[in-house]
Amino acid sequence: MKLLHVEWIDASGPDGWHCPTHECEPSTIYSVGRLYQETKKAIKLCCHRSSNDDMHHSDMTITKASIT
């Protein structure tokens, strides 16, 4: 499996409760992981680490439209 570094836009924003004054801005995320699957519209990474420094052992799907 290929090892990838992916820079992508996460439009879902941060987790948790937000007050009405919270700015609604997408976040730029940097993820490194093994390419598990690729289609015309998305890639799936497994055993990935994202810019928030958390290590994840589950897979994550990133749409190609969100990759910068």
ABEGO torsion letter per residue (X at the ends): XBBBBBBBBBAAEBBEBBBAABBBBBBBBBBBBBBABBBAABBBBBGBBBAAGBBBABBBBBBAAABX
